[in-house]
Amino acid sequence: MARDCGLRVPEFELVGRECWDHLVLQRFDRTRVGALHLHSFWGLDHASAGSRMHDYEFLHRAVLRLTGDSQELTECFGRMAFNVLTCNQDDHSKQHAFLFDGTAWKLSSAFDLTFSPNPTLGHAVPVSGNPSPSQKDLLAFARKIDVQNGREILERIQTVTASAKTYLAKNQVPERIALRVVEGISRKRDELRGNS
């Protein structure tokens, strides 16, 4: 689903073995030449365990400073929007990482994009201090960090995530779990539209 939203994700395959399904990912920190240097956002800041001091604004500034690339900034905005729209509120700073190939930094492939609602605390990494941002907040954030196509990114993610039930069925997610995910994403989409 994240790939269809335009996000950079690793190659993966769902493999069934002895009544269990396993998600197998291609390592994005390895190439045919060797290992790439990977550093989490959390590690770059030397944050302490359980730290909730990070903010998506700080992450976006780090992306711009490390990469100097507006496309990487746009990718980061898309990931933030995806996390908000899919109720991935466990989006803490260890879930964001950078790769260095010996020449330049870039965002690693997106990882740990999981439905993980936390209605009490909201997002582990807030948007400009807000752990429960609205669509209006996300669009204002896009303008603030100079992402030109913020509305288009949000609309694409909303369109793709509206088909979450299809993605979950294709990957044989049990119906009781799929129902919870679809209801959560639908509720979040309605909340965002209602507050926009």
GUVOMI-536529 format. One line per 4 residues: number of its first residue (from 1); their letters; for each residue x, y, z of N, C-alpha, C, O. Coordinates in nm, 2 decimals, decimal comma. Example, Ala and Ser with C-alpha at 12.3 -4.5 7.8 and 13.67 -1.06 7.14 Angstrom:
<pts>
1 = as = 1,32/-0,57/0,78/1,23/-0,45/0,78/1,32/-0,33/0,78/1,42/-0,33/0,85  1,28/-0,22/0,71/1,37/-0,11/0,71/1,29/0,00/0,79/1,34/0,11/0,80
</pts>
This chain:
<pts>
1 = mard = 0,08/-0,12/0,00/0,00/0,00/0,00/0,09/0,13/0,00/0,06/0,22/-0,07  0,20/0,12/0,08/0,28/0,24/0,09/0,35/0,27/-0,05/0,36/0,38/-0,09  0,39/0,16/-0,12/0,45/0,18/-0,25/0,35/0,24/-0,35/0,38/0,33/-0,42  0,22/0,20/-0,34/0,12/0,26/-0,43/0,09/0,40/-0,39/0,04/0,48/-0,47
5 = cglr = 0,13/0,44/-0,27/0,11/0,58/-0,23/0,23/0,67/-0,28/0,23/0,79/-0,25  0,33/0,60/-0,34/0,44/0,67/-0,39/0,56/0,68/-0,30/0,66/0,75/-0,33  0,56/0,59/-0,20/0,67/0,59/-0,10/0,78/0,49/-0,14/0,74/0,39/-0,21  0,90/0,52/-0,11/1,01/0,43/-0,14/1,02/0,32/-0,02/1,04/0,35/0,09
9 = vpef = 0,99/0,20/-0,06/0,99/0,09/0,03/1,08/-0,02/-0,02/1,10/-0,03/-0,14  1,13/-0,11/0,06/1,22/-0,22/0,01/1,14/-0,32/-0,06/1,01/-0,33/-0,04  1,20/-0,40/-0,14/1,14/-0,52/-0,21/1,10/-0,61/-0,10/1,18/-0,63/0,00  0,99/-0,68/-0,11/0,94/-0,77/-0,01/0,86/-0,89/-0,07/0,82/-0,88/-0,18
13 = elvg = 0,85/-0,99/0,01/0,76/-1,10/-0,03/0,70/-1,16/0,09/0,77/-1,18/0,19  0,58/-1,21/0,08/0,51/-1,28/0,19/0,53/-1,43/0,16/0,48/-1,48/0,06  0,60/-1,50/0,25/0,63/-1,64/0,22/0,56/-1,72/0,33/0,58/-1,70/0,45  0,49/-1,82/0,28/0,42/-1,92/0,38/0,51/-2,04/0,40/0,55/-2,10/0,31
17 = recw = 0,53/-2,07/0,53/0,60/-2,19/0,57/0,54/-2,25/0,69/0,52/-2,19/0,79  0,50/-2,38/0,68/0,45/-2,46/0,79/0,34/-2,38/0,86/0,35/-2,36/0,99  0,24/-2,34/0,79/0,12/-2,27/0,85/0,15/-2,13/0,90/0,06/-2,07/0,97  0,27/-2,07/0,88/0,30/-1,94/0,92/0,34/-1,86/0,80/0,40/-1,91/0,71
21 = dhlv = 0,30/-1,73/0,80/0,35/-1,64/0,69/0,46/-1,56/0,75/0,46/-1,51/0,86  0,56/-1,53/0,66/0,68/-1,45/0,70/0,70/-1,34/0,60/0,69/-1,37/0,48  0,72/-1,23/0,65/0,75/-1,11/0,56/0,90/-1,11/0,54/0,98/-1,09/0,64  0,94/-1,13/0,42/1,09/-1,13/0,39/1,12/-1,00/0,31/1,06/-0,97/0,21
25 = lqrf = 1,21/-0,92/0,37/1,25/-0,79/0,31/1,39/-0,80/0,25/1,48/-0,86/0,30  1,41/-0,73/0,14/1,54/-0,71/0,08/1,61/-0,61/0,17/1,56/-0,50/0,19  1,73/-0,64/0,21/1,81/-0,54/0,30/1,84/-0,42/0,21/1,89/-0,43/0,10  1,80/-0,30/0,27/1,83/-0,18/0,19/1,96/-0,11/0,24/2,00/-0,01/0,18
29 = drtr = 2,03/-0,17/0,33/2,15/-0,12/0,38/2,27/-0,20/0,32/2,38/-0,19/0,37  2,24/-0,29/0,22/2,35/-0,37/0,15/2,33/-0,35/0,00/2,22/-0,34/-0,05  2,45/-0,35/-0,06/2,45/-0,35/-0,21/2,54/-0,46/-0,25/2,60/-0,53/-0,17  2,55/-0,48/-0,39/2,64/-0,58/-0,44/2,79/-0,55/-0,40/2,87/-0,63/-0,39
33 = vgal = 2,82/-0,42/-0,38/2,95/-0,37/-0,35/2,98/-0,39/-0,20/3,10/-0,41/-0,17  2,88/-0,38/-0,12/2,90/-0,39/0,03/2,80/-0,32/0,11/2,69/-0,28/0,05  2,83/-0,30/0,23/2,73/-0,24/0,32/2,73/-0,09/0,31/2,83/-0,02/0,27  2,61/-0,03/0,33/2,60/0,12/0,33/2,59/0,16/0,48/2,54/0,08/0,56
37 = hlhs = 2,64/0,28/0,51/2,62/0,33/0,65/2,48/0,37/0,67/2,42/0,45/0,60  2,42/0,31/0,78/2,28/0,34/0,81/2,28/0,41/0,95/2,34/0,36/1,04  2,20/0,52/0,96/2,19/0,58/1,09/2,05/0,63/1,11/1,99/0,69/1,03  1,99/0,59/1,23/1,85/0,63/1,26/1,85/0,77/1,30/1,95/0,83/1,34
41 = fwgl = 1,73/0,83/1,28/1,71/0,97/1,33/1,74/0,98/1,48/1,80/1,08/1,52  1,69/0,88/1,55/1,71/0,88/1,69/1,86/0,88/1,73/1,90/0,95/1,81  1,94/0,80/1,66/2,08/0,79/1,68/2,16/0,91/1,65/2,25/0,95/1,72  2,11/0,98/1,54/2,18/1,10/1,50/2,17/1,21/1,61/2,26/1,29/1,62
45 = dhas = 2,06/1,21/1,68/2,04/1,31/1,78/2,09/1,26/1,92/2,08/1,34/2,02  2,14/1,14/1,93/2,18/1,08/2,06/2,07/1,09/2,16/2,10/1,12/2,28  1,95/1,06/2,12/1,84/1,07/2,21/1,84/0,96/2,32/1,90/0,85/2,29  1,78/0,98/2,43/1,78/0,88/2,54/1,66/0,79/2,51/1,56/0,83/2,44
49 = agsr = 1,66/0,67/2,57/1,55/0,57/2,55/1,42/0,64/2,60/1,42/0,70/2,70  1,32/0,62/2,52/1,19/0,67/2,56/1,17/0,82/2,53/1,07/0,87/2,57  1,26/0,88/2,47/1,26/1,02/2,44/1,14/1,05/2,35/1,13/0,99/2,24  1,06/1,15/2,38/0,95/1,19/2,29/0,98/1,34/2,25/0,89/1,42/2,22
53 = mhdy = 1,11/1,37/2,24/1,15/1,51/2,21/1,15/1,54/2,06/1,15/1,66/2,02  1,15/1,44/1,98/1,15/1,46/1,83/1,02/1,51/1,78/0,91/1,48/1,83  1,03/1,57/1,67/0,91/1,63/1,60/0,94/1,61/1,45/1,05/1,61/1,40  0,83/1,59/1,37/0,85/1,58/1,23/0,92/1,70/1,17/0,98/1,69/1,06
57 = eflh = 0,90/1,82/1,23/0,96/1,94/1,18/1,12/1,92/1,19/1,19/1,95/1,10  1,16/1,87/1,30/1,30/1,85/1,33/1,35/1,74/1,23/1,46/1,76/1,17  1,27/1,64/1,20/1,31/1,53/1,11/1,33/1,59/0,97/1,43/1,56/0,90  1,23/1,67/0,93/1,24/1,73/0,79/1,36/1,82/0,78/1,42/1,83/0,67
61 = ravl = 1,39/1,90/0,88/1,51/1,98/0,88/1,64/1,90/0,87/1,73/1,93/0,80  1,64/1,78/0,94/1,75/1,69/0,93/1,77/1,64/0,79/1,88/1,62/0,73  1,65/1,60/0,73/1,65/1,55/0,59/1,71/1,65/0,49/1,80/1,62/0,41  1,67/1,78/0,51/1,72/1,88/0,42/1,87/1,91/0,44/1,94/1,93/0,35
65 = rltg = 1,91/1,91/0,57/2,05/1,94/0,60/2,14/1,83/0,56/2,25/1,85/0,50  2,10/1,70/0,58/2,18/1,59/0,54/2,19/1,56/0,39/2,29/1,53/0,33  2,07/1,58/0,32/2,06/1,54/0,18/2,07/1,66/0,09/2,12/1,65/-0,02  2,02/1,78/0,14/2,02/1,89/0,05/1,93/1,87/-0,07/1,94/1,94/-0,17
69 = dsqe = 1,83/1,78/-0,06/1,75/1,73/-0,18/1,61/1,75/-0,15/1,55/1,69/-0,06  1,54/1,84/-0,23/1,40/1,86/-0,21/1,31/1,74/-0,23/1,20/1,73/-0,18  1,36/1,65/-0,32/1,28/1,52/-0,34/1,29/1,43/-0,22/1,19/1,37/-0,19  1,40/1,43/-0,15/1,40/1,36/-0,02/1,31/1,42/0,08/1,25/1,35/0,16
73 = ltec = 1,30/1,55/0,08/1,21/1,63/0,17/1,06/1,59/0,14/0,98/1,56/0,23  1,03/1,58/0,01/0,90/1,54/-0,03/0,87/1,40/0,01/0,76/1,37/0,05  0,97/1,31/-0,01/0,95/1,17/0,04/0,92/1,16/0,19/0,83/1,09/0,23  0,99/1,24/0,26/0,97/1,24/0,41/0,83/1,29/0,44/0,77/1,24/0,53
77 = fgrm = 0,79/1,40/0,37/0,65/1,45/0,39/0,55/1,34/0,36/0,45/1,32/0,44  0,57/1,26/0,25/0,48/1,15/0,22/0,47/1,05/0,33/0,36/0,99/0,36  0,59/1,01/0,38/0,59/0,91/0,49/0,52/0,96/0,61/0,44/0,89/0,68  0,54/1,09/0,65/0,47/1,15/0,76/0,31/1,14/0,74/0,24/1,10/0,83
81 = afnv = 0,27/1,18/0,62/0,13/1,18/0,59/0,07/1,04/0,59/-0,04/1,02/0,64  0,15/0,94/0,54/0,11/0,80/0,54/0,09/0,76/0,68/-0,01/0,69/0,71  0,19/0,79/0,77/0,18/0,75/0,91/0,05/0,80/0,97/-0,02/0,74/1,05  0,02/0,93/0,95/-0,09/0,99/1,00/-0,22/0,93/0,95/-0,31/0,89/1,03
85 = ltcn = -0,23/0,91/0,82/-0,35/0,86/0,76/-0,38/0,71/0,78/-0,49/0,67/0,77  -0,27/0,64/0,81/-0,29/0,49/0,84/-0,28/0,46/0,99/-0,27/0,34/1,02  -0,29/0,56/1,07/-0,28/0,53/1,22/-0,16/0,46/1,26/-0,16/0,38/1,35  -0,04/0,49/1,20/0,08/0,44/1,25/0,14/0,54/1,35/0,22/0,62/1,32
89 = qddh = 0,09/0,53/1,47/0,13/0,63/1,57/0,25/0,58/1,65/0,29/0,65/1,75  0,31/0,47/1,61/0,43/0,42/1,67/0,55/0,46/1,58/0,64/0,39/1,55  0,54/0,59/1,53/0,63/0,64/1,43/0,75/0,71/1,49/0,78/0,82/1,45  0,80/0,65/1,60/0,91/0,71/1,67/1,04/0,73/1,59/1,05/0,68/1,48
93 = skqh = 1,13/0,80/1,65/1,25/0,84/1,57/1,34/0,72/1,53/1,44/0,74/1,45  1,32/0,60/1,59/1,40/0,49/1,54/1,34/0,43/1,42/1,41/0,34/1,35  1,22/0,48/1,38/1,16/0,43/1,26/1,19/0,51/1,13/1,14/0,49/1,03  1,28/0,60/1,15/1,33/0,69/1,04/1,48/0,68/1,03/1,55/0,69/1,13
97 = aflf = 1,53/0,65/0,91/1,68/0,63/0,90/1,74/0,69/0,77/1,66/0,72/0,68  1,87/0,71/0,78/1,94/0,77/0,66/2,05/0,67/0,62/2,10/0,60/0,70  2,08/0,67/0,49/2,18/0,59/0,43/2,29/0,68/0,38/2,26/0,78/0,32  2,42/0,64/0,39/2,53/0,71/0,33/2,60/0,61/0,24/2,65/0,51/0,29
101 = dgta = 2,62/0,64/0,12/2,68/0,55/0,02/2,83/0,59/0,00/2,89/0,54/-0,09  2,89/0,67/0,08/3,02/0,72/0,07/3,03/0,85/-0,01/3,14/0,91/-0,01  2,92/0,89/-0,07/2,92/1,02/-0,14/2,81/1,11/-0,08/2,84/1,23/-0,06  2,69/1,06/-0,06/2,58/1,14/-0,02/2,49/1,07/0,07/2,48/0,94/0,07
105 = wkls = 2,42/1,14/0,16/2,31/1,09/0,24/2,18/1,09/0,17/2,15/1,17/0,08  2,09/0,99/0,20/1,96/0,99/0,16/1,87/0,92/0,26/1,93/0,85/0,34  1,74/0,93/0,25/1,66/0,86/0,34/1,67/0,71/0,30/1,67/0,68/0,19  1,66/0,62/0,40/1,66/0,48/0,37/1,52/0,45/0,32/1,43/0,54/0,32
109 = safd = 1,50/0,33/0,27/1,36/0,29/0,24/1,28/0,30/0,36/1,33/0,28/0,48  1,15/0,33/0,35/1,06/0,33/0,46/1,04/0,19/0,52/1,04/0,09/0,45  1,03/0,19/0,65/1,01/0,06/0,72/0,92/0,07/0,84/0,90/0,18/0,89  0,87/-0,04/0,89/0,79/-0,05/1,00/0,66/0,04/0,99/0,63/0,12/1,08
113 = ltfs = 0,60/0,04/0,87/0,48/0,11/0,84/0,36/0,02/0,88/0,31/-0,06/0,80  0,32/0,03/1,00/0,22/-0,06/1,06/0,11/0,01/1,13/0,13/0,11/1,19  -0,01/-0,04/1,11/-0,13/0,01/1,18/-0,10/0,00/1,33/-0,09/-0,12/1,38  -0,09/0,11/1,40/-0,06/0,10/1,54/-0,12/0,23/1,61/-0,04/0,32/1,64
117 = pnpt = -0,25/0,23/1,63/-0,31/0,34/1,69/-0,28/0,36/1,84/-0,26/0,26/1,91  -0,26/0,48/1,88/-0,24/0,52/2,02/-0,33/0,64/2,05/-0,27/0,75/2,06  -0,46/0,62/2,07/-0,55/0,74/2,09/-0,51/0,82/2,21/-0,55/0,94/2,22  -0,44/0,77/2,31/-0,41/0,84/2,43/-0,30/0,94/2,41/-0,31/1,06/2,44
121 = lgha = -0,19/0,90/2,35/-0,07/0,98/2,33/-0,06/1,04/2,19/0,01/1,14/2,17  -0,13/0,98/2,09/-0,11/1,03/1,95/0,02/0,98/1,89/0,07/0,88/1,94  0,07/1,05/1,79/0,19/1,01/1,73/0,31/1,03/1,81/0,33/1,13/1,89  0,40/0,93/1,81/0,53/0,94/1,89/0,61/1,05/1,84/0,68/1,12/1,92
125 = vpvs = 0,61/1,08/1,71/0,67/1,20/1,66/0,56/1,30/1,61/0,50/1,27/1,51  0,54/1,40/1,69/0,43/1,50/1,65/0,46/1,58/1,53/0,58/1,59/1,49  0,36/1,64/1,48/0,37/1,74/1,37/0,37/1,88/1,42/0,26/1,92/1,46  0,48/1,95/1,42/0,49/2,08/1,48/0,43/2,09/1,62/0,35/2,18/1,66
129 = gnps = 0,46/1,99/1,70/0,42/1,98/1,84/0,28/1,92/1,86/0,24/1,90/1,97  0,21/1,89/1,75/0,07/1,83/1,76/0,08/1,68/1,74/0,11/1,64/1,63  0,04/1,60/1,84/0,05/1,46/1,82/-0,07/1,40/1,75/-0,08/1,28/1,71  -0,18/1,49/1,72/-0,29/1,44/1,65/-0,33/1,55/1,54/-0,43/1,62/1,56
133 = psqk = -0,25/1,56/1,44/-0,27/1,67/1,34/-0,39/1,64/1,25/-0,43/1,53/1,22  -0,45/1,75/1,20/-0,56/1,75/1,11/-0,51/1,76/0,97/-0,39/1,79/0,95  -0,59/1,75/0,87/-0,55/1,77/0,73/-0,50/1,91/0,71/-0,41/1,94/0,64  -0,57/2,00/0,77/-0,53/2,15/0,77/-0,39/2,16/0,82/-0,31/2,24/0,76
137 = dlla = -0,36/2,10/0,93/-0,22/2,10/0,99/-0,12/2,04/0,90/-0,01/2,10/0,88  -0,15/1,93/0,83/-0,06/1,87/0,74/-0,03/1,96/0,62/0,08/1,97/0,57  -0,14/2,02/0,57/-0,12/2,11/0,45/-0,04/2,24/0,49/0,05/2,28/0,41  -0,06/2,29/0,61/0,02/2,40/0,66/0,16/2,36/0,68/0,25/2,44/0,65
141 = fark = 0,19/2,24/0,72/0,32/2,19/0,74/0,39/2,18/0,61/0,51/2,21/0,59  0,32/2,13/0,50/0,38/2,12/0,37/0,42/2,25/0,32/0,53/2,27/0,26  0,34/2,36/0,34/0,37/2,49/0,30/0,50/2,54/0,38/0,59/2,60/0,32  0,50/2,51/0,51/0,61/2,56/0,59/0,74/2,51/0,55/0,84/2,58/0,55
145 = idvq = 0,74/2,38/0,51/0,87/2,32/0,47/0,89/2,32/0,32/0,99/2,26/0,27  0,80/2,39/0,25/0,82/2,41/0,11/0,80/2,29/0,02/0,88/2,27/-0,07  0,71/2,20/0,06/0,67/2,09/-0,03/0,56/2,14/-0,11/0,45/2,16/-0,07  0,59/2,15/-0,24/0,50/2,22/-0,34/0,37/2,14/-0,36/0,26/2,19/-0,38
149 = ngre = 0,38/2,00/-0,36/0,26/1,92/-0,39/0,20/1,85/-0,27/0,16/1,73/-0,28  0,20/1,92/-0,16/0,15/1,85/-0,04/0,01/1,81/-0,05/-0,03/1,70/0,00  -0,08/1,89/-0,11/-0,22/1,85/-0,13/-0,23/1,72/-0,21/-0,31/1,63/-0,19  -0,16/1,72/-0,32/-0,16/1,61/-0,41/-0,11/1,48/-0,34/-0,17/1,37/-0,36
153 = iler = -0,01/1,49/-0,26/0,04/1,38/-0,19/-0,06/1,32/-0,09/-0,09/1,20/-0,09  -0,13/1,41/-0,02/-0,23/1,37/0,07/-0,35/1,31/0,00/-0,40/1,20/0,05  -0,39/1,36/-0,11/-0,50/1,31/-0,19/-0,47/1,17/-0,24/-0,55/1,08/-0,24  -0,35/1,15/-0,29/-0,30/1,02/-0,34/-0,31/0,91/-0,23/-0,36/0,80/-0,24
157 = iqtv = -0,25/0,95/-0,11/-0,25/0,86/0,00/-0,39/0,83/0,05/-0,43/0,71/0,08  -0,48/0,93/0,05/-0,62/0,90/0,09/-0,69/0,81/-0,01/-0,77/0,72/0,03  -0,66/0,83/-0,14/-0,72/0,74/-0,24/-0,68/0,60/-0,22/-0,76/0,51/-0,23  -0,55/0,58/-0,21/-0,49/0,44/-0,20/-0,54/0,38/-0,07/-0,58/0,26/-0,07
161 = tasa = -0,53/0,45/0,04/-0,57/0,39/0,17/-0,72/0,36/0,18/-0,76/0,28/0,27  -0,80/0,43/0,10/-0,94/0,39/0,09/-0,97/0,25/0,05/-1,07/0,19/0,07  -0,87/0,19/-0,02/-0,87/0,05/-0,06/-0,80/-0,04/0,03/-0,76/-0,15/-0,01  -0,78/0,00/0,15/-0,70/-0,09/0,25/-0,76/-0,23/0,26/-0,68/-0,32/0,27
165 = ktyl = -0,89/-0,24/0,25/-0,95/-0,37/0,27/-0,90/-0,47/0,16/-0,88/-0,59/0,18  -0,88/-0,42/0,04/-0,83/-0,50/-0,08/-0,69/-0,54/-0,05/-0,66/-0,66/-0,07  -0,61/-0,45/-0,01/-0,47/-0,49/0,02/-0,46/-0,59/0,13/-0,38/-0,68/0,12  -0,54/-0,58/0,24/-0,54/-0,67/0,35/-0,58/-0,81/0,30/-0,53/-0,91/0,34
169 = aknq = -0,69/-0,81/0,22/-0,74/-0,94/0,17/-0,64/-1,01/0,08/-0,62/-1,13/0,09  -0,57/-0,93/0,00/-0,47/-0,99/-0,09/-0,36/-1,05/-0,01/-0,30/-1,15/-0,06  -0,33/-1,00/0,10/-0,22/-1,05/0,19/-0,27/-1,14/0,30/-0,20/-1,17/0,39  -0,39/-1,18/0,29/-0,46/-1,28/0,37/-0,45/-1,24/0,52/-0,43/-1,33/0,61
173 = vper = -0,47/-1,11/0,55/-0,48/-1,07/0,69/-0,61/-1,12/0,74/-0,71/-1,10/0,68  -0,61/-1,18/0,86/-0,74/-1,23/0,92/-0,84/-1,13/0,92/-0,82/-1,01/0,95  -0,97/-1,17/0,90/-1,08/-1,07/0,88/-1,10/-0,98/1,01/-1,13/-0,86/0,99  -1,08/-1,04/1,13/-1,11/-0,96/1,25/-1,00/-0,84/1,26/-1,03/-0,73/1,30
177 = ialr = -0,88/-0,87/1,22/-0,77/-0,77/1,22/-0,79/-0,67/1,11/-0,78/-0,55/1,13  -0,83/-0,72/0,99/-0,85/-0,64/0,87/-0,96/-0,54/0,90/-0,95/-0,42/0,87  -1,07/-0,58/0,97/-1,18/-0,50/1,00/-1,14/-0,38/1,09/-1,18/-0,27/1,07  -1,05/-0,42/1,19/-1,00/-0,31/1,28/-0,92/-0,21/1,21/-0,93/-0,09/1,24
181 = vveg = -0,83/-0,26/1,12/-0,75/-0,17/1,04/-0,83/-0,08/0,95/-0,81/0,04/0,95  -0,92/-0,14/0,88/-1,01/-0,06/0,79/-1,09/0,05/0,86/-1,10/0,16/0,82  -1,15/0,00/0,98/-1,23/0,10/1,06/-1,14/0,21/1,11/-1,18/0,33/1,11  -1,02/0,18/1,15/-0,92/0,28/1,21/-0,88/0,38/1,10/-0,88/0,50/1,12
185 = isrk = -0,85/0,33/0,98/-0,81/0,42/0,87/-0,92/0,50/0,82/-0,91/0,62/0,80  -1,04/0,45/0,82/-1,16/0,52/0,77/-1,20/0,63/0,88/-1,23/0,74/0,84  -1,19/0,60/1,00/-1,21/0,69/1,11/-1,11/0,81/1,10/-1,15/0,93/1,11  -0,98/0,78/1,08/-0,88/0,88/1,07/-0,91/0,97/0,95/-0,89/1,09/0,96
189 = rdel = -0,94/0,91/0,84/-0,97/0,99/0,71/-1,09/1,08/0,74/-1,08/1,20/0,70  -1,19/1,03/0,81/-1,31/1,12/0,84/-1,27/1,23/0,94/-1,31/1,35/0,92  -1,19/1,20/1,04/-1,14/1,30/1,13/-1,06/1,41/1,06/-1,09/1,53/1,08  -0,97/1,37/0,97/-0,89/1,47/0,90/-0,97/1,56/0,82/-0,95/1,68/0,81
193 = rgns = -1,07/1,50/0,75/-1,15/1,58/0,66/-1,24/1,67/0,74/-1,27/1,78/0,70  -1,29/1,62/0,85/-1,38/1,70/0,94/-1,30/1,82/1,00/-1,37/1,92/1,03  -1,17/1,81/1,02/-1,09/1,92/1,08/-1,02/2,00/0,98/-0,95/2,09/1,02  -1,05/1,98/0,85/-0,97/2,05/0,75/-1,03/2,19/0,72/-0,98/2,26/0,64
</pts>
